[in-house]
Amino acid sequence: MHELCICSYHVHQEATSKGHYIKNKDGGDFDGWCWPGSSSYLDFTAPAVRDWWGQQFAYDKYVGSTPDLYTWNDMNEPSVFNGPEVSMPKDAKSISGVEHREWHNLYGLYFHQATAAGLTMRDDKKLERPFVLSRAFWAGTQKHGAIWTGDNTAEWGHLQIATPMLLSINIAGLSFAGADIGGFFGNPDQELMTRWYQAAAFTPFFRNHAHLDSKRREPWVFGEPTTSVLRTATMVRYSLLPHWYTLFYESHRTGMPVMRPLFMEFPFDDSATKNDNSWMVGSSLLVKPIVDANKRSMDVYLPSGVWYDFFSYAIHNTATAGTPLGRSIMLNNINMDTIPVYIRGGSVIMRKLRVRRSSKTMFYDPYTITVAPDEHGAASGSLYADDEHTLLHMQDAARHSSYYQVQYSLKSANLGEISCHNLAPSSADAYTPSNTVERLELLGQTKIPKNIDLKFHNADTGAEEVTALSYHFDASRHAVVIKKPGMLASSEWKIELNY
């Protein structure tokens, strides 16, 4: 909350004395009504006010603050309960005399920017990353933190509309977005809560949040079997954090959204162009959430190509000769465990499958690599990683390499070679993680290799080393599974499958 309404509050007194508040049309400090009651509103359009606001996050000023205490900017449209359109009158003025009608949409952006800067400034080295969640936003907000779609309701219709809303926000350039799981207002039943968790697990921002008057809705409140189903959806979300992290890096570098409408990946497919109830997570995963009550069967449109069920690895080949169109598949016998998610053929997916209590405790965990060949037997994908808390990855790459990025490639199913190539710039102080690969899965296989070898360059001896790997063939899932190959996820190596 940003409304400073208690006259004895030292922050409010200082803001008043410095003239940092928005003015009414007559020149006095604007007074409006919000959750705390009578409230004043800082003029975040003024650089001096943004700087002052950022200084308030210093540890010696923000009593009780810690390095891992972050910030949520709410009601920052700005929200004025007793104002026209629940905001300020359009003739309210900034410190420089510009009317509210001119900068309303910018207010949330500047607020977000000032808070993020404050969380960075409180660190002596100015290197710790901020995290700020904001309700109001505008073009450019993606540089400062996450957003959500606002106060939704525990209704099926609000779950349904979340998909096109988030897709619109993503293609507008703001990838770190999500909708409140379960709906902010009201009380979702077990089915609605389950379907919302399953959908939200595959959106960029993932949060269960509710109004003060709503009933408790933690996963364990619903009892079994719902608790276990919600746990599974959450575990899937956490296992894919390496994939999400890589996609956010790619979005930072290229501007491509993390959550994409189908037409961005399949621009010549008319059915994909018209589809606003499915989405792609990057270019590799297709998600079609279940957003209707009592759903027992449904169609899922899969564009042309090879697709693998995310959970069973069942194969769907939807390529149609001479046309870019795919086809729909029918899902029958849908139950509460069903989450329609598909791996696109030609992808390599990185996961961490060990169950932990937080993402921080997953930092050193090994990776599982899932290779999903396309119709030509090829696949590729990348992994990006850094220290996950500083801004060192933003340093000049020519002088400093505080991240690593590798490319995984399957040349062809016939060649049977999976390789890892380092894409990050090399330097004396390069980031050198210790994460290994504990499992590699090659999907869509019908033949059992005679042997599988790991080959890599030994930096100490200068020679190529060859290690025979243990593996098994999972006939039910048509997958070759290599257990504990043990190589570093960030080093250069290749695996040869000999048939």
C-alpha positions in Angstrom: 0.0 0.0 0.0 1.3 3.5 -0.8 -1.3 5.7 0.8 0.2 7.6 3.7 -2.7 8.6 5.9 -1.6 8.9 9.5 -0.6 12.5 10.2 2.0 11.4 12.8 3.7 8.9 10.5 7.2 10.1 9.9 7.2 9.1 6.2 4.0 11.1 5.6 5.4 14.1 7.5 8.6 14.1 5.5 6.7 13.7 2.2 4.4 16.6 3.1 7.2 18.9 4.2 9.1 18.2 0.9 6.0 18.8 -1.2 6.0 15.3 -2.7 2.3 14.8 -3.0 -0.1 15.2 -6.0 -2.1 18.4 -5.9 -5.8 19.0 -6.3 -7.0 21.5 -8.8 -6.7 24.3 -6.3 -3.0 23.6 -5.5 -3.4 21.8 -2.1 -2.3 18.2 -1.5 -4.9 15.9 -3.0 -6.8 13.8 -0.4 -8.6 10.7 -1.4 -10.1 7.6 0.2 -8.5 4.2 0.0 -8.1 1.1 2.3 -6.2 3.1 5.1 -8.8 5.8 5.0 -7.9 9.4 4.2 -4.9 9.2 1.9 -2.3 11.3 0.2 -0.6 10.2 -3.1 3.0 10.6 -4.0 3.8 12.1 -7.4 5.7 9.3 -9.0 5.9 11.3 -12.3 8.6 13.5 -10.6 12.1 12.0 -10.6 12.9 13.6 -7.3 10.0 11.9 -5.7 10.9 8.5 -7.2 14.4 9.0 -5.8 13.1 9.9 -2.4 10.7 6.9 -2.4 13.6 4.5 -3.2 15.6 5.8 -0.3 12.8 4.8 2.1 13.7 1.1 1.5 17.2 1.5 3.1 17.5 -1.0 6.0 18.0 1.8 8.6 14.8 3.5 7.4 12.5 0.5 6.7 12.3 -1.0 10.2 12.3 -4.8 10.2 13.3 -5.0 6.5 15.7 -7.8 5.4 17.5 -8.6 2.1 14.8 -11.2 1.2 11.9 -8.9 2.0 10.4 -7.7 -1.3 7.6 -5.5 -2.2 4.0 -5.6 -3.6 2.7 -2.3 -5.0 -1.1 -2.4 -4.8 -3.9 0.1 -5.5 -1.4 2.0 -7.7 -3.7 2.8 -10.6 -4.0 5.2 -8.5 -7.0 3.8 -6.7 -9.3 6.4 -5.1 -12.5 4.9 -3.7 -14.4 8.2 -3.6 -13.0 9.5 -6.9 -14.5 9.4 -10.4 -14.0 6.0 -12.0 -12.5 4.9 -8.7 -9.4 7.1 -9.4 -8.3 10.7 -9.2 -10.2 13.5 -10.8 -8.8 14.2 -14.2 -7.9 17.8 -13.1 -5.7 16.7 -10.2 -2.2 17.9 -10.9 1.3 16.7 -10.7 4.0 18.8 -9.0 4.9 20.2 -12.4 1.3 21.2 -13.0 0.3 18.5 -15.5 -3.2 17.2 -15.1 -3.9 13.6 -14.1 -5.7 12.9 -17.4 -2.3 13.1 -19.1 -0.3 10.7 -16.9 -2.9 8.3 -15.4 -1.5 5.3 -17.3 2.1 6.1 -16.4 1.5 6.3 -12.7 1.7 2.6 -12.0 4.8 2.3 -14.3 6.7 5.0 -12.4 5.6 3.6 -9.1 6.9 0.2 -10.1 10.2 1.7 -11.3 10.8 3.7 -8.1 10.2 0.7 -5.9 12.5 -1.6 -7.9 15.2 1.0 -7.8 14.8 1.3 -4.1 15.3 -2.4 -3.5 18.5 -2.3 -5.5 19.8 0.9 -3.8 19.5 -0.7 -0.3 22.3 -3.1 -1.2 25.8 -1.7 -0.7 27.1 -3.1 -4.0 23.8 -2.3 -5.9 23.9 -5.8 -7.3 21.0 -7.6 -5.6 18.0 -8.1 -7.9 14.7 -6.6 -6.8 11.4 -8.3 -6.9 8.3 -6.1 -7.1 4.8 -7.2 -7.9 2.6 -4.4 -9.2 -1.1 -4.2 -10.0 -0.9 -1.2 -12.2 1.4 -1.2 -15.3 2.2 0.3 -18.7 4.6 -0.3 -21.5 8.0 -0.7 -20.0 6.8 -2.2 -16.8 8.5 -5.5 -17.8 11.8 -4.0 -16.9 10.9 -3.6 -13.3 9.0 -6.7 -12.1 5.9 -8.9 -12.2 2.2 -8.0 -12.6 -1.1 -9.8 -12.3 -4.5 -9.3 -13.8 -6.2 -7.7 -10.8 -9.1 -8.7 -8.6 -10.8 -11.6 -10.3 -13.6 -13.9 -9.0 -13.9 -17.5 -8.1 -16.0 -18.3 -11.2 -15.4 -20.6 -14.2 -15.8 -17.7 -16.5 -12.9 -15.9 -14.9 -10.7 -18.9 -15.3 -11.7 -19.1 -18.9 -10.9 -15.4 -19.6 -7.5 -15.6 -17.9 -5.9 -17.3 -20.9 -6.7 -14.6 -23.6 -5.9 -11.9 -21.0 -2.5 -13.3 -20.2 -1.8 -13.9 -23.9 -2.6 -10.3 -24.7 -0.4 -9.0 -21.9 2.5 -11.2 -23.1 2.4 -10.2 -26.7 2.3 -6.6 -25.5 5.8 -7.3 -24.0 5.0 -8.0 -20.4 5.9 -11.6 -19.8 6.0 -11.9 -16.0 2.2 -12.0 -15.6 -0.4 -14.2 -14.0 -3.9 -14.4 -12.6 -4.9 -15.0 -9.0 -5.4 -18.8 -8.6 -8.9 -19.6 -7.5 -10.2 -16.1 -8.0 -9.6 -13.2 -5.6 -13.3 -12.8 -4.6 -15.4 -15.7 -3.5 -14.8 -19.3 -2.6 -13.8 -21.8 -5.2 -14.9 -25.4 -4.8 -12.5 -28.3 -5.1 -12.9 -28.7 -8.8 -12.5 -25.0 -9.7 -9.5 -24.7 -7.5 -7.9 -27.8 -9.0 -8.4 -26.7 -12.6 -7.1 -23.2 -11.8 -3.9 -24.6 -10.2 -3.3 -26.9 -13.2 -3.7 -24.0 -15.6 -1.7 -21.5 -13.6 1.2 -23.9 -13.1 2.0 -23.2 -16.8 1.7 -19.4 -16.7 4.7 -17.1 -16.0 3.4 -15.8 -12.6 2.0 -18.4 -10.2 0.1 -17.2 -7.1 -2.8 -18.3 -5.0 -4.3 -15.1 -3.5 -7.7 -14.2 -2.1 -9.8 -11.5 -0.4 -9.8 -11.2 3.4 -13.4 -12.3 3.5 -12.7 -15.5 1.5 -12.4 -18.8 3.2 -9.0 -20.4 3.7 -7.8 -22.1 0.5 -4.4 -23.5 1.1 -4.0 -26.9 -0.7 -4.3 -28.9 2.4 -7.6 -27.3 3.4 -9.5 -29.3 0.7 -8.4 -32.7 1.9 -7.7 -35.8 -0.2 -7.6 -36.4 -3.0 -7.6 -32.7 -3.9 -4.5 -31.9 -1.8 -2.5 -34.5 -3.7 -3.7 -33.3 -7.1 -2.8 -29.7 -6.1 0.6 -30.9 -4.8 1.3 -32.6 -8.2 0.5 -29.4 -10.2 2.8 -27.4 -7.9 5.6 -30.0 -8.2 5.3 -29.9 -12.0 5.6 -26.1 -11.8 8.8 -26.3 -9.7 10.4 -29.0 -11.8 10.2 -26.8 -14.8 11.9 -23.8 -13.2 15.0 -24.3 -15.3 12.9 -24.1 -18.4 11.1 -21.0 -17.3 14.4 -19.3 -16.3 15.8 -20.0 -19.8 12.7 -18.6 -21.4 12.8 -15.4 -19.4 16.4 -14.9 -20.5 15.4 -15.4 -24.1 12.6 -12.9 -23.6 15.1 -10.5 -22.2 17.4 -10.9 -25.1 14.9 -11.1 -28.0 11.6 -9.6 -26.7 9.7 -12.9 -27.5 7.0 -13.5 -24.9 7.3 -16.4 -22.5 3.6 -17.3 -22.8 2.8 -17.3 -26.5 -0.4 -17.6 -28.6 -0.3 -20.5 -31.0 -0.1 -18.2 -34.0 3.3 -16.9 -33.0 4.8 -20.4 -33.5 2.4 -21.5 -36.3 1.7 -18.4 -38.4 0.5 -20.2 -41.5 -2.1 -22.4 -39.6 -5.5 -20.7 -39.7 -6.8 -22.9 -36.8 -3.9 -21.8 -34.6 -4.5 -18.2 -35.5 -8.1 -18.4 -34.2 -7.2 -20.3 -31.1 -7.2 -18.3 -27.8 -7.8 -21.1 -25.3 -4.4 -22.8 -25.7 -0.9 -21.4 -25.4 2.7 -22.3 -25.9 5.3 -22.0 -23.1 8.1 -20.8 -25.2 8.3 -22.8 -28.4 8.3 -26.2 -26.7 5.2 -26.9 -24.6 1.5 -26.6 -25.7 -1.0 -26.2 -22.9 -4.8 -26.6 -23.2 -6.2 -26.1 -19.7 -9.5 -27.6 -18.6 -11.7 -24.6 -17.8 -15.2 -26.0 -17.6 -16.9 -27.8 -14.7 -17.6 -31.6 -15.0 -15.5 -31.9 -18.1 -15.2 -35.5 -19.1 -14.0 -35.2 -22.8 -12.6 -32.4 -24.9 -10.8 -31.7 -28.2 -7.2 -30.5 -28.2 -5.8 -28.9 -31.3 -2.2 -29.8 -32.1 -0.6 -28.0 -35.0 1.3 -29.9 -37.6 4.1 -32.0 -36.3 5.1 -34.6 -33.7 3.8 -34.1 -30.1 4.4 -36.0 -26.9 2.1 -36.1 -23.9 4.0 -34.3 -21.2 3.2 -37.0 -18.6 2.9 -40.3 -20.5 5.1 -39.5 -23.5 2.4 -40.9 -25.8 3.1 -39.8 -29.3 0.7 -37.8 -31.6 1.7 -37.2 -35.2 -0.5 -34.4 -36.6 1.4 -33.6 -39.7 -0.7 -33.5 -42.9 1.0 -33.8 -46.2 1.0 -30.6 -48.3 -0.6 -28.3 -45.7 0.6 -26.5 -42.6 -2.6 -27.5 -40.7 -2.6 -29.9 -37.8 -5.5 -31.7 -36.3 -7.5 -32.1 -33.1 -7.2 -35.1 -30.8 -10.0 -36.2 -28.5 -9.4 -36.7 -24.8 -11.8 -39.1 -23.2 -12.2 -40.2 -19.6 -10.9 -37.0 -18.2 -10.4 -37.1 -14.4 -9.1 -34.6 -11.9 -5.5 -35.6 -12.5 -5.7 -34.7 -16.2 -3.6 -31.8 -17.4 -3.4 -31.5 -21.2 0.2 -30.5 -21.9 2.3 -31.6 -24.9 6.0 -31.4 -25.7 6.6 -30.2 -29.3 8.7 -32.6 -31.3 12.1 -31.0 -31.9 12.4 -29.7 -28.3 14.8 -30.4 -25.4 13.3 -29.7 -22.0 15.3 -29.1 -18.9 13.9 -30.0 -15.5 14.9 -30.5 -11.8 12.9 -33.4 -10.4 14.0 -33.5 -6.8 11.2 -32.2 -4.5 12.4 -29.3 -2.3 10.9 -26.8 0.0 11.8 -23.8 -2.1 13.5 -22.8 -5.4 16.6 -21.6 -3.4 17.2 -25.1 -2.1 17.1 -26.4 -5.7 20.0 -24.3 -6.8 22.6 -27.1 -6.8 20.3 -29.9 -7.8 21.1 -32.0 -11.0 19.1 -31.7 -14.2 16.9 -34.1 -16.1 17.2 -33.6 -19.9 14.2 -34.7 -22.0 14.9 -34.9 -25.7 11.8 -35.1 -27.9 12.7 -35.7 -31.6 10.7 -34.1 -34.4 9.5 -36.0 -37.6 13.1 -35.9 -38.9 14.6 -37.3 -35.7 16.2 -34.0 -34.6 15.8 -31.8 -31.5 17.5 -28.8 -29.9 17.1 -26.6 -26.8 19.1 -24.4 -24.5 19.7 -24.0 -20.8 20.5 -20.6 -19.2 21.6 -20.2 -15.6 23.3 -17.7 -13.4 23.6 -17.1 -9.6 19.9 -16.3 -9.5 20.1 -13.3 -7.2 22.6 -10.7 -8.4 22.8 -8.4 -11.4 26.2 -9.7 -12.5 24.7 -11.3 -15.5 24.0 -7.8 -16.8 27.7 -6.9 -17.0 29.6 -6.5 -20.2 29.7 -10.0 -21.7 33.0 -9.1 -23.4 34.7 -8.7 -20.0 32.7 -10.8 -17.7 30.7 -14.0 -17.9 28.5 -14.4 -14.8 26.1 -16.8 -16.5 26.2 -19.9 -18.6 24.2 -20.9 -21.6 24.4 -24.2 -23.4 22.8 -25.7 -26.5 21.7 -29.3 -26.5 21.2 -30.9 -29.9 20.0 -34.3 -31.3 21.3 -34.4 -34.8 19.2 -37.3 -36.0 17.7 -40.4 -34.6 19.7 -42.4 -37.1 23.0 -40.9 -36.1 22.1 -41.2 -32.4 24.2 -38.3 -31.2 23.2 -35.9 -28.4 25.6 -33.1 -27.8 26.1 -30.1 -25.5 27.8 -26.9 -26.7 28.7 -23.9 -24.6 27.2 -20.6 -25.8 28.3 -18.3 -23.0 31.4 -16.1 -23.5 34.5 -17.4 -21.9 36.6 -15.4 -19.4 38.9 -15.9 -16.4 36.0 -15.2 -14.0 33.4 -17.1 -15.9 30.5 -18.6 -13.9 31.2 -22.3 -13.4 28.3 -24.2 -11.9 28.6 -27.6 -10.4 25.1 -29.0 -11.5 25.3 -32.3 -13.2 22.9 -34.3 -15.3 21.3 -37.2 -13.4 18.9 -38.4 -16.1 18.5 -38.1 -19.8 15.4 -39.3 -21.7 15.2 -39.8 -25.4 11.6 -40.1 -26.5 9.9 -41.6 -29.5 12.2 -44.6 -29.7 11.4 -48.0 -31.1 14.9 -49.6 -31.1 17.1 -50.5 -28.2 20.7 -49.3 -28.5 23.5 -51.8 -28.2 25.6 -49.4 -26.1 25.7 -45.7 -25.2 29.0 -43.8 -24.7 29.7 -40.4 -23.2 32.6 -38.5 -24.8 34.1 -35.4 -23.5 37.4 -33.5 -23.6 39.6 -33.9 -20.4 41.0 -30.4 -19.7 43.8 -31.8 -17.6 45.1 -34.4 -20.0 44.0 -32.9 -23.3 42.6 -36.2 -24.4 39.1 -37.3 -25.3 37.6 -39.6 -22.7 35.0 -42.2 -23.4 32.7 -43.6 -20.7 30.1 -46.4 -21.2 26.7 -45.3 -19.7 24.1 -47.5 -18.1 20.6 -47.2 -19.6 17.3 -49.0 -20.0 14.5 -49.0 -22.6 11.1 -48.0 -21.3 8.9 -49.8 -23.8 5.6 -48.5 -22.4 6.7 -44.9 -23.0 8.9 -45.6 -26.0 11.9 -43.9 -24.3 15.6 -44.7 -23.8 16.5 -43.6 -20.3 20.1 -42.9 -19.3 20.5 -42.9 -15.6 23.2 -40.9 -13.8 25.4 -40.0 -16.7 27.1 -37.6 -14.3 28.5 -35.0 -16.7 28.3 -31.3 -15.9 25.2 -29.7 -17.5 27.4 -26.8 -18.6 30.4 -28.6 -20.0 30.9 -29.7 -23.6 30.2 -33.3 -24.3 28.4 -35.7 -26.6 26.5 -38.9 -26.1 26.6 -41.5 -28.9 23.9 -44.2 -29.1 25.1 -47.1 -31.1 22.4 -49.4 -32.6 
